[in-house]
Amino acid sequence: MSANVYTIENLLVGKTYRSNSLTGEIISAEKHPKGIWYGENTEAYLVEIYSAHTLRNKFRTIAVKVGE
């Protein structure tokens, strides 16, 4: 029996990002290089967002829950 193995990066790509200032599609994701801490059981990710309303892709930091 084989299982599909996913990474957090793969699961984030293609999702919609929404905030007060930006709405768009996440086109890339990686663990944040500066290791920002949001709390227990979370990891910081740097995501690149494509929006049809801006001239360039934008980058945002998001927190992802990784445990209970």
Summary of the structure (lengths in Angstrom):
residues: 68
radius of gyration: 13.4
end to end distance: 27.3
largest distance: 46.5
contacts: 150
relative contact order: 0.26
helix: 7%
strand: 43%
